[in-house]
Amino acid sequence: MREGLGFYVDGSGWLHRRNPVPKLLLLIWGVVAPFVFPPAYAFGLLVLAILLGLLAELGRPFLRALFIASALLTTSIIVINGFFFPGARDVLLAVGPFHLTREGLEFGLPIAARVVSAIALTLAFVMSTRPDDLMEALIDRGASPRFAFVVLSAIQTIPRMLDKASRILDAQRSRGLATEGRFAARARAIVPLLGPLVIGSLIDVRERSLALEARAFGSSHQRTAYREVPIGDVDRRLIAIGMLLFAALPLVIAGRLAGLIR
């Protein structure tokens, strides 16, 4: 993983060629929409989200990251709701004193679908968008440089932490720390990893702040960028579509409250 590029995967698919702004707009809609539409729509949105990642030619890295990011979370959602849903009576499976119920699954599966759909769209976005292109595109569209930097830092936080943890773990192994074998040995290896990771992250934040101040990040003068992020007619149409989709969300909410959408 290249720390500066985060989860970005080189490619020439149609999603890679799009400007980051319409992609970010549609991502926000795609994360919000599954929780606005009725539960029955969650599975359709999930299929569309996965197809989006596959059609964008993200391939196996996308599917692997989606499985790793969603497996534990969705399993816990389904298990907790399936076995411990309050007031459930229709038992599908008995495992000792625990009972898997139809009501629990009907409640938990749509929630899991919504979560996986949001994760899939987020992965499609971060794997097809260079972080520096996103920052420059936001500034070009009138966003504050400070806001753009906050967005950039949020996207790069997890990759930076993973890269730093990997380097610290390699350094600890070279000093004889046992990180493989039984669960107890692996658990003990976490303690000498956390200290350097937290301290290193704080130092990294301080160094980046000093570097930004040295480059007059807070200056109000007109800036120039070393990267140009073009926005084409397709991107403008996608922005218009995204605005229409956002305008439709209050109508969906009103329809659900009135009982017109179920």
Contacts in CASP RR format, 6 or more apart in sequence:
PFRMAT RR
TARGET T0000
AUTHOR 0000-0000-0000
METHOD contacts of the structure
MODEL  1
MREGLGFYVDGSGWLHRRNPVPKLLLLIWGVVAPFVFPPAYAFGLLVLAI
LLGLLAELGRPFLRALFIASALLTTSIIVINGFFFPGARDVLLAVGPFHL
TREGLEFGLPIAARVVSAIALTLAFVMSTRPDDLMEALIDRGASPRFAFV
VLSAIQTIPRMLDKASRILDAQRSRGLATEGRFAARARAIVPLLGPLVIG
SLIDVRERSLALEARAFGSSHQRTAYREVPIGDVDRRLIAIGMLLFAALP
LVIAGRLAGLIR
1 7 0 8 1.000
1 159 0 8 1.000
1 162 0 8 1.000
1 163 0 8 1.000
2 8 0 8 1.000
3 156 0 8 1.000
3 159 0 8 1.000
3 160 0 8 1.000
3 163 0 8 1.000
4 131 0 8 1.000
4 156 0 8 1.000
4 159 0 8 1.000
4 160 0 8 1.000
5 130 0 8 1.000
5 131 0 8 1.000
5 159 0 8 1.000
6 126 0 8 1.000
6 131 0 8 1.000
6 155 0 8 1.000
6 156 0 8 1.000
6 159 0 8 1.000
6 160 0 8 1.000
7 65 0 8 1.000
7 123 0 8 1.000
7 126 0 8 1.000
7 127 0 8 1.000
7 158 0 8 1.000
7 159 0 8 1.000
8 126 0 8 1.000
8 127 0 8 1.000
8 128 0 8 1.000
8 129 0 8 1.000
8 130 0 8 1.000
8 131 0 8 1.000
9 58 0 8 1.000
9 61 0 8 1.000
9 62 0 8 1.000
9 127 0 8 1.000
9 128 0 8 1.000
11 57 0 8 1.000
11 128 0 8 1.000
12 57 0 8 1.000
13 56 0 8 1.000
13 57 0 8 1.000
13 128 0 8 1.000
14 55 0 8 1.000
14 56 0 8 1.000
15 23 0 8 1.000
15 52 0 8 1.000
15 53 0 8 1.000
15 55 0 8 1.000
15 56 0 8 1.000
15 57 0 8 1.000
15 58 0 8 1.000
15 124 0 8 1.000
15 128 0 8 1.000
16 56 0 8 1.000
16 57 0 8 1.000
16 128 0 8 1.000
18 128 0 8 1.000
18 234 0 8 1.000
18 235 0 8 1.000
18 238 0 8 1.000
19 137 0 8 1.000
19 229 0 8 1.000
19 230 0 8 1.000
19 231 0 8 1.000
19 232 0 8 1.000
19 235 0 8 1.000
20 129 0 8 1.000
20 130 0 8 1.000
20 133 0 8 1.000
20 134 0 8 1.000
20 137 0 8 1.000
20 138 0 8 1.000
20 229 0 8 1.000
21 137 0 8 1.000
21 138 0 8 1.000
21 141 0 8 1.000
21 231 0 8 1.000
21 235 0 8 1.000
21 239 0 8 1.000
22 235 0 8 1.000
22 236 0 8 1.000
22 238 0 8 1.000
22 239 0 8 1.000
22 242 0 8 1.000
23 125 0 8 1.000
23 128 0 8 1.000
23 129 0 8 1.000
23 238 0 8 1.000
24 125 0 8 1.000
24 129 0 8 1.000
24 134 0 8 1.000
24 138 0 8 1.000
25 238 0 8 1.000
25 239 0 8 1.000
25 242 0 8 1.000
25 243 0 8 1.000
25 246 0 8 1.000
26 238 0 8 1.000
26 241 0 8 1.000
26 242 0 8 1.000
26 245 0 8 1.000
27 121 0 8 1.000
27 122 0 8 1.000
27 125 0 8 1.000
29 242 0 8 1.000
29 245 0 8 1.000
29 246 0 8 1.000
29 249 0 8 1.000
30 45 0 8 1.000
30 49 0 8 1.000
30 117 0 8 1.000
30 118 0 8 1.000
30 121 0 8 1.000
31 118 0 8 1.000
31 121 0 8 1.000
31 122 0 8 1.000
32 249 0 8 1.000
33 45 0 8 1.000
33 245 0 8 1.000
33 249 0 8 1.000
34 41 0 8 1.000
34 42 0 8 1.000
34 45 0 8 1.000
34 46 0 8 1.000
34 113 0 8 1.000
34 114 0 8 1.000
34 117 0 8 1.000
34 118 0 8 1.000
35 114 0 8 1.000
36 249 0 8 1.000
36 252 0 8 1.000
36 253 0 8 1.000
37 45 0 8 1.000
37 252 0 8 1.000
37 261 0 8 1.000
38 256 0 8 1.000
38 261 0 8 1.000
38 262 0 8 1.000
39 110 0 8 1.000
40 110 0 8 1.000
40 262 0 8 1.000
42 110 0 8 1.000
42 111 0 8 1.000
42 113 0 8 1.000
42 114 0 8 1.000
42 117 0 8 1.000
43 110 0 8 1.000
43 113 0 8 1.000
44 113 0 8 1.000
45 113 0 8 1.000
45 114 0 8 1.000
45 117 0 8 1.000
46 113 0 8 1.000
46 114 0 8 1.000
46 116 0 8 1.000
46 117 0 8 1.000
46 120 0 8 1.000
48 117 0 8 1.000
49 116 0 8 1.000
49 117 0 8 1.000
49 118 0 8 1.000
49 120 0 8 1.000
49 121 0 8 1.000
49 124 0 8 1.000
50 66 0 8 1.000
50 120 0 8 1.000
52 120 0 8 1.000
52 121 0 8 1.000
52 124 0 8 1.000
53 59 0 8 1.000
53 62 0 8 1.000
53 120 0 8 1.000
53 123 0 8 1.000
53 124 0 8 1.000
54 62 0 8 1.000
54 63 0 8 1.000
56 62 0 8 1.000
56 124 0 8 1.000
56 128 0 8 1.000
58 123 0 8 1.000
58 124 0 8 1.000
58 127 0 8 1.000
58 128 0 8 1.000
61 127 0 8 1.000
62 123 0 8 1.000
62 124 0 8 1.000
62 127 0 8 1.000
65 123 0 8 1.000
65 127 0 8 1.000
66 116 0 8 1.000
66 119 0 8 1.000
66 120 0 8 1.000
66 123 0 8 1.000
69 119 0 8 1.000
69 123 0 8 1.000
70 115 0 8 1.000
70 116 0 8 1.000
70 119 0 8 1.000
70 120 0 8 1.000
73 115 0 8 1.000
74 112 0 8 1.000
74 115 0 8 1.000
74 116 0 8 1.000
77 108 0 8 1.000
77 111 0 8 1.000
77 112 0 8 1.000
77 115 0 8 1.000
78 105 0 8 1.000
78 108 0 8 1.000
78 109 0 8 1.000
78 112 0 8 1.000
81 104 0 8 1.000
81 105 0 8 1.000
81 107 0 8 1.000
81 108 0 8 1.000
81 111 0 8 1.000
82 88 0 8 1.000
82 100 0 8 1.000
82 101 0 8 1.000
82 104 0 8 1.000
82 105 0 8 1.000
82 107 0 8 1.000
82 108 0 8 1.000
83 95 0 8 1.000
83 98 0 8 1.000
83 99 0 8 1.000
83 100 0 8 1.000
83 101 0 8 1.000
84 98 0 8 1.000
85 101 0 8 1.000
85 103 0 8 1.000
85 104 0 8 1.000
85 107 0 8 1.000
87 103 0 8 1.000
88 99 0 8 1.000
88 101 0 8 1.000
88 102 0 8 1.000
88 103 0 8 1.000
88 104 0 8 1.000
89 101 0 8 1.000
89 103 0 8 1.000
90 101 0 8 1.000
90 102 0 8 1.000
90 103 0 8 1.000
91 99 0 8 1.000
91 100 0 8 1.000
91 101 0 8 1.000
91 102 0 8 1.000
92 100 0 8 1.000
92 101 0 8 1.000
92 102 0 8 1.000
92 105 0 8 1.000
93 99 0 8 1.000
93 100 0 8 1.000
94 100 0 8 1.000
126 155 0 8 1.000
131 152 0 8 1.000
131 155 0 8 1.000
131 156 0 8 1.000
132 152 0 8 1.000
132 227 0 8 1.000
133 227 0 8 1.000
133 229 0 8 1.000
134 148 0 8 1.000
134 151 0 8 1.000
134 152 0 8 1.000
134 155 0 8 1.000
135 148 0 8 1.000
135 149 0 8 1.000
135 151 0 8 1.000
135 152 0 8 1.000
136 148 0 8 1.000
136 225 0 8 1.000
136 227 0 8 1.000
136 228 0 8 1.000
136 229 0 8 1.000
137 229 0 8 1.000
137 231 0 8 1.000
138 147 0 8 1.000
138 148 0 8 1.000
138 151 0 8 1.000
139 145 0 8 1.000
139 148 0 8 1.000
139 223 0 8 1.000
139 225 0 8 1.000
140 225 0 8 1.000
140 229 0 8 1.000
140 231 0 8 1.000
145 217 0 8 1.000
145 218 0 8 1.000
145 223 0 8 1.000
146 217 0 8 1.000
146 218 0 8 1.000
149 212 0 8 1.000
149 217 0 8 1.000
160 201 0 8 1.000
160 204 0 8 1.000
161 197 0 8 1.000
161 201 0 8 1.000
164 197 0 8 1.000
164 200 0 8 1.000
164 201 0 8 1.000
164 204 0 8 1.000
165 193 0 8 1.000
165 197 0 8 1.000
168 193 0 8 1.000
168 196 0 8 1.000
168 197 0 8 1.000
169 179 0 8 1.000
169 189 0 8 1.000
169 193 0 8 1.000
172 179 0 8 1.000
172 189 0 8 1.000
172 192 0 8 1.000
172 193 0 8 1.000
173 179 0 8 1.000
177 189 0 8 1.000
177 192 0 8 1.000
178 185 0 8 1.000
178 188 0 8 1.000
178 189 0 8 1.000
179 185 0 8 1.000
179 186 0 8 1.000
179 189 0 8 1.000
180 186 0 8 1.000
212 218 0 8 1.000
252 261 0 8 1.000
255 261 0 8 1.000
256 262 0 8 1.000
END
